[in-house]
């Protein structure tokens, strides 16, 4: 039996406003040991203690090969107790205060969304549901409630649409929630009809989707199987974003949900440009396969898809970065720091001189107003 949570209590949170500060769309909180268990029913606490958590990737404390040392965290982000991303004071001093972050979006990459009931004969999503609800409640209570500059992108049990919809209904109107967190590696491509009820619920609550680079999903990490080297894995991760973008467009998902807004987070910018051009080219010659598409693919990308800067592309000629940004759309790129991970991007250092100040301003703050539906100051 799934625990039915009430909506978490909250003090009166102000409506997010971005004036001269920065919007960071990619902050990774990590619950301290035992924190999530406090929000779980006794049934699930006992089960996890006795059997552990099985995910589509194996056990919850194992990632895909190659493993990331130290969770890929910055050395200076470790608090005296707990894990990086668990200490609100460090988040404030190392990020929010230091860089004048007016709005920071939390993306808690917990194992909940891909958890399976241990020893189950079939994929059973009840544990994933309980874990995602617990993680959402923890971050709203311990990070968003005491820090008005933070908002949550809520996790969902993606592989069980009915339970995911219930979580959107439970928290979709909560003032601490600004988006839904999705993963780049799912059991089926994101345009599959099994996910459509989730998009319908998101649109009803005017919540955009942030698809974050991820492990898991139960499928190999690349189109040719499992990588042998960390460099191979790190570079090849963008393949999951590319596959998801192709499927979302060609499946007609954006025609079905014309108000759906999606951001691909932590996947660079440059590679989306030739991918979209190639998609247009082949659509012209193969369009009889998808006769229901109402427009050419690049038009859907233009109207529905945003990307984040992190990790920023660094071509040998810095001017080429500006070419990529303009080709994709400088009004469709948002800043991401990836705090507290080792490849953190400093908002004052990532842009080469070839990027005009007006474009920097759009990326650092103005584009977020449209994506998140913020009221202009």
C-alpha positions as CSV (number, residue, x, y, z in Angstrom):
1,X,0.0,0.0,0.0
2,X,1.4,3.3,-1.0
3,X,1.5,6.0,1.6
4,X,-0.6,9.0,0.7
5,X,1.3,12.1,1.7
6,X,-0.4,15.4,2.4
7,X,1.2,18.4,0.6
8,X,4.2,19.5,2.7
9,X,3.6,22.5,4.9
10,X,5.4,25.7,3.9
11,X,5.7,29.2,5.1
12,X,4.5,31.9,2.7
13,X,7.1,31.7,-0.1
14,X,7.5,34.7,-2.3
15,X,7.0,34.4,-6.0
16,X,10.4,33.9,-7.6
17,X,11.7,37.1,-9.0
18,X,14.9,37.6,-11.1
19,X,16.2,41.2,-11.4
20,X,20.0,41.7,-11.6
21,X,21.0,38.3,-10.2
22,X,21.6,34.9,-11.7
23,X,19.4,31.9,-12.3
24,X,21.2,28.5,-11.8
25,X,19.1,25.7,-13.2
26,X,21.3,22.8,-11.9
27,X,22.0,22.5,-8.2
28,X,22.4,19.0,-6.8
29,X,21.3,18.5,-3.2
30,X,22.1,15.2,-1.5
31,X,20.0,14.1,1.5
32,X,22.1,13.3,4.6
33,X,22.3,9.7,5.7
34,X,19.0,8.6,7.1
35,X,17.2,11.8,6.2
36,X,14.9,10.3,3.5
37,X,14.0,7.4,5.8
38,X,12.3,9.8,8.1
39,X,9.7,10.5,5.4
40,X,9.1,6.8,4.5
41,X,6.4,4.6,5.9
42,X,7.7,1.9,8.3
43,X,7.1,-0.8,5.6
44,X,9.6,0.7,3.3
45,X,12.2,1.5,6.0
46,X,12.2,-2.1,7.1
47,X,12.4,-3.4,3.6
48,X,15.3,-1.2,2.6
49,X,17.2,-2.1,5.8
50,X,16.7,-5.8,5.2
51,X,17.0,-6.1,1.4
52,X,18.4,-2.8,0.1
53,X,17.2,-0.9,-2.9
54,X,17.4,-2.4,-6.4
55,X,17.4,-0.1,-9.4
56,X,17.4,-0.6,-13.1
57,X,21.2,-0.2,-12.8
58,X,21.8,-2.7,-10.0
59,X,22.1,-1.7,-6.3
60,X,21.4,1.9,-5.5
61,X,24.9,2.6,-4.3
62,X,26.4,1.4,-7.6
63,X,26.5,3.4,-10.8
64,X,27.3,2.4,-14.3
65,X,30.8,1.5,-15.2
66,X,33.2,3.3,-15.1
67,X,32.5,4.5,-11.5
68,X,32.9,8.1,-10.5
69,X,35.3,8.7,-7.6
70,X,33.7,10.4,-4.6
71,X,30.4,10.9,-6.4
72,X,32.1,13.4,-8.7
73,X,32.0,16.0,-5.9
74,X,34.2,19.1,-5.4
75,X,36.8,18.5,-2.7
76,X,35.9,21.7,-0.9
77,X,32.1,21.0,-0.9
78,X,32.3,18.3,1.8
79,X,30.8,19.5,5.0
80,X,32.1,18.5,8.4
81,X,29.3,15.9,8.5
82,X,27.2,14.4,5.7
83,X,27.6,14.8,1.9
84,X,28.2,17.6,-0.5
85,X,24.8,19.3,-1.2
86,X,23.4,18.3,2.1
87,X,24.5,21.4,4.1
88,X,22.4,24.5,3.3
89,X,25.0,26.9,4.8
90,X,27.6,25.6,2.3
91,X,25.2,26.0,-0.5
92,X,24.6,29.6,0.5
93,X,28.3,30.5,1.0
94,X,29.8,28.6,-1.9
95,X,27.1,29.4,-4.4
96,X,24.0,31.5,-3.7
97,X,25.8,34.4,-1.8
98,X,29.1,34.2,-3.7
99,X,27.6,34.5,-7.2
100,X,24.4,36.4,-6.4
101,X,22.1,33.5,-7.4
102,X,18.6,34.9,-7.2
103,X,16.9,31.6,-8.2
104,X,18.5,28.2,-7.8
105,X,16.8,25.1,-9.1
106,X,17.4,21.9,-7.0
107,X,17.7,18.6,-8.9
108,X,18.1,15.8,-6.5
109,X,19.5,12.8,-8.5
110,X,18.3,10.2,-6.0
111,X,17.8,6.5,-7.0
112,X,14.1,6.8,-6.3
113,X,12.8,7.3,-9.8
114,X,14.4,4.1,-11.0
115,X,13.9,2.0,-7.9
116,X,12.4,-1.5,-8.1
117,X,10.9,-3.6,-5.3
118,X,13.6,-6.1,-4.3
119,X,13.0,-9.7,-5.3
120,X,10.0,-8.7,-7.4
121,X,9.0,-10.9,-10.3
122,X,8.0,-7.9,-12.3
123,X,8.8,-4.2,-12.3
124,X,6.9,-2.9,-9.3
125,X,7.0,0.8,-8.8
126,X,5.7,1.2,-5.2
127,X,9.1,1.6,-3.7
128,X,10.1,4.2,-6.4
129,X,6.9,6.1,-5.6
130,X,7.7,6.1,-1.8
131,X,11.3,7.2,-2.4
132,X,10.6,10.0,-4.8
133,X,7.9,11.4,-2.5
134,X,10.2,11.2,0.5
135,X,13.0,13.0,-1.4
136,X,10.7,15.7,-2.6
137,X,9.4,16.3,0.9
138,X,12.9,16.4,2.3
139,X,14.2,19.0,-0.1
140,X,11.0,21.2,0.3
141,X,11.2,21.1,4.1
142,X,15.0,21.4,4.6
143,X,16.2,23.5,1.7
144,X,13.4,25.4,0.0
145,X,11.4,26.3,3.1
146,X,14.3,28.1,4.9
147,X,15.9,29.5,1.7
148,X,13.6,31.5,-0.6
149,X,16.2,31.6,-3.3
150,X,15.8,27.9,-3.9
151,X,13.1,26.0,-5.7
152,X,12.7,22.3,-6.4
153,X,12.4,20.3,-9.6
154,X,10.5,17.3,-8.2
155,X,11.4,13.7,-8.9
156,X,8.8,11.3,-10.2
157,X,8.5,7.5,-10.5
158,X,8.7,7.9,-14.3
159,X,8.1,4.2,-15.2
160,X,4.6,4.2,-13.5
161,X,2.6,7.0,-15.1
162,X,-0.3,6.8,-12.7
163,X,1.9,7.2,-9.6
164,X,3.9,10.0,-11.4
165,X,0.7,11.9,-12.2
166,X,-0.4,11.5,-8.5
167,X,2.9,13.1,-7.4
168,X,2.4,16.0,-9.9
169,X,-1.1,16.5,-8.5
170,X,0.2,16.4,-4.9
171,X,3.0,19.0,-5.4
172,X,2.3,20.7,-8.7
173,X,0.8,23.8,-7.1
174,X,3.2,23.9,-4.2
175,X,5.0,27.3,-4.3
176,X,8.3,25.7,-3.7
177,X,8.0,23.6,-6.9
178,X,9.1,25.2,-10.2
179,X,9.7,22.2,-12.5
180,X,9.7,18.4,-12.9
181,X,13.0,16.5,-13.0
182,X,13.3,13.9,-15.7
183,X,16.3,11.6,-16.6
184,X,18.0,11.2,-19.9
185,X,18.1,7.4,-19.6
186,X,14.6,5.9,-19.4
187,X,13.2,2.5,-20.1
188,X,11.5,3.8,-23.3
189,X,12.2,7.0,-25.2
190,X,10.4,10.0,-23.7
191,X,8.1,10.4,-26.6
192,X,6.5,7.0,-25.8
193,X,2.8,7.2,-25.1
194,X,3.3,5.6,-21.7
195,X,4.7,9.0,-20.5
196,X,2.0,11.1,-22.1
197,X,-0.2,11.2,-18.9
198,X,2.7,12.7,-17.1
199,X,3.1,15.5,-19.6
200,X,-0.6,16.2,-19.5
201,X,-0.4,16.7,-15.7
202,X,2.6,18.9,-16.0
203,X,1.0,21.1,-18.6
204,X,-2.1,21.5,-16.4
205,X,0.1,22.8,-13.6
206,X,2.3,24.9,-16.0
207,X,5.4,23.0,-15.0
208,X,8.3,22.6,-17.4
209,X,10.5,19.5,-17.6
210,X,14.2,19.5,-16.9
211,X,15.7,16.3,-18.4
212,X,19.0,15.8,-16.6
213,X,22.0,13.7,-17.7
214,X,21.7,10.4,-15.9
215,X,22.8,6.8,-15.3
216,X,20.4,3.9,-15.2
217,X,17.5,3.2,-17.4
218,X,18.5,-0.5,-17.8
219,X,20.0,0.0,-21.2
220,X,23.7,0.3,-22.3
221,X,25.2,3.7,-21.9
222,X,25.9,4.2,-25.6
223,X,24.5,3.1,-28.9
224,X,27.1,0.4,-29.2
225,X,27.0,-1.1,-25.7
226,X,28.9,-0.4,-22.5
227,X,32.1,1.8,-22.5
228,X,35.4,0.7,-21.1
229,X,36.9,4.1,-20.3
230,X,35.6,7.0,-18.2
231,X,36.6,9.5,-21.0
232,X,34.5,7.4,-23.5
233,X,31.6,7.4,-21.1
234,X,31.8,11.1,-20.3
235,X,32.0,12.2,-23.9
236,X,29.4,9.7,-25.1
237,X,26.7,10.6,-22.6
238,X,25.2,13.1,-24.9
239,X,23.9,10.2,-27.1
240,X,21.0,9.8,-24.6
241,X,20.0,13.4,-25.1
242,X,20.1,13.1,-28.8
243,X,18.0,10.0,-28.8
244,X,15.4,11.6,-26.5
245,X,15.2,14.7,-28.7
246,X,14.7,12.7,-31.9
247,X,11.9,10.6,-30.3
248,X,10.1,13.5,-28.7
249,X,9.9,15.3,-32.1
250,X,9.1,12.4,-34.3
251,X,6.5,10.8,-32.0
252,X,4.3,14.0,-32.2
253,X,4.6,14.6,-28.5
254,X,4.9,18.4,-29.1
255,X,1.8,18.4,-31.3
256,X,-0.1,16.6,-28.6
257,X,1.2,18.9,-25.9
258,X,1.8,22.3,-27.6
259,X,2.5,24.0,-24.2
260,X,5.2,21.5,-23.1
261,X,8.6,23.1,-22.3
262,X,11.7,20.8,-22.0
263,X,15.2,21.7,-21.0
264,X,18.1,19.3,-21.5
265,X,20.5,19.9,-18.5
266,X,24.2,19.1,-18.4
267,X,24.6,18.1,-22.0
268,X,26.4,21.0,-23.7
269,X,25.0,23.1,-26.6
270,X,27.0,22.5,-29.7
271,X,26.0,19.0,-30.7
272,X,22.3,19.8,-30.8
273,X,22.9,22.2,-33.8
274,X,24.1,19.6,-36.4
275,X,21.7,17.0,-35.0
276,X,18.7,19.3,-35.6
277,X,20.0,20.2,-39.1
278,X,20.4,16.5,-40.0
279,X,17.0,15.7,-38.6
280,X,15.4,18.4,-40.9
281,X,17.3,17.0,-43.9
282,X,16.1,13.4,-43.4
283,X,12.6,14.5,-42.5
284,X,12.3,16.0,-45.9
285,X,13.0,12.7,-47.7
286,X,11.3,10.4,-45.2
287,X,8.3,12.5,-44.1
288,X,5.9,10.0,-45.4
289,X,6.7,7.9,-42.3
290,X,5.5,10.6,-40.0
291,X,2.7,12.3,-42.0
292,X,1.0,13.6,-38.8
293,X,3.8,16.0,-38.0
294,X,2.5,19.4,-38.6
295,X,5.9,21.2,-39.0
296,X,9.5,20.4,-39.7
297,X,11.5,19.2,-36.8
298,X,13.7,22.3,-36.2
299,X,10.5,24.3,-35.6
300,X,9.5,22.0,-32.8
301,X,13.0,22.3,-31.3
302,X,12.8,26.0,-31.6
303,X,9.5,26.3,-29.8
304,X,9.8,23.6,-27.1
305,X,13.4,22.9,-26.3
306,X,15.9,24.7,-24.1
307,X,19.4,23.6,-23.1
308,X,21.8,24.5,-20.3
309,X,25.4,25.7,-20.5
310,X,27.1,23.1,-18.3
311,X,29.5,21.7,-19.2
312,X,30.2,24.7,-21.5
313,X,31.5,23.8,-25.0
314,X,35.1,25.1,-25.5
315,X,36.1,25.1,-29.1
316,X,39.7,26.1,-30.0
317,X,38.4,29.3,-31.5
318,X,36.2,30.9,-28.8
319,X,34.2,32.7,-31.4
320,X,32.8,29.4,-32.5
321,X,31.0,29.0,-29.2
322,X,29.0,32.1,-30.0
323,X,28.2,30.6,-33.4
324,X,26.8,27.5,-31.8
325,X,24.8,29.5,-29.3
326,X,23.3,31.7,-32.0
327,X,22.6,28.7,-34.3
328,X,20.7,27.0,-31.5
329,X,19.1,30.2,-30.3
330,X,20.6,32.5,-27.7
331,X,17.2,32.8,-26.1
332,X,17.0,29.1,-25.5
333,X,20.2,28.6,-23.4
334,X,20.2,28.9,-19.6
335,X,23.1,28.9,-17.1
336,X,23.9,25.8,-15.0
337,X,26.6,25.6,-12.4
338,X,26.3,21.8,-11.6
339,X,27.2,22.6,-7.9
340,X,28.7,20.7,-6.0
341,X,30.2,18.5,-8.7
342,X,33.9,18.7,-9.7
343,X,33.2,20.2,-13.1
344,X,31.3,23.2,-11.6
345,X,31.1,26.2,-13.8
346,X,31.7,29.7,-12.5
347,X,29.1,32.1,-14.1
348,X,31.8,34.9,-14.2
349,X,34.4,32.7,-15.9
350,X,32.6,30.4,-18.4
351,X,32.0,32.9,-21.2
352,X,34.8,33.9,-23.6
353,X,35.1,37.5,-24.7
354,X,33.4,36.6,-28.0
355,X,30.0,36.3,-26.2
356,X,28.4,39.8,-26.1
357,X,27.1,41.1,-22.7
358,X,23.5,41.0,-24.0
359,X,23.8,37.3,-24.7
360,X,25.3,36.7,-21.3
361,X,22.4,38.5,-19.6
362,X,19.9,36.4,-21.5
363,X,21.6,33.2,-20.5
364,X,22.2,34.1,-16.9
365,X,18.7,35.4,-16.1
366,X,16.4,36.5,-18.9
367,X,15.8,33.2,-20.6
368,X,14.7,31.7,-17.3
369,X,11.8,34.0,-17.1
370,X,10.2,32.4,-20.2
371,X,11.1,28.8,-19.4
372,X,9.9,28.9,-15.8
373,X,7.0,31.3,-16.5
374,X,8.3,33.9,-14.2
375,X,6.7,37.4,-13.9
376,X,9.0,40.1,-15.3
377,X,10.2,42.6,-12.7
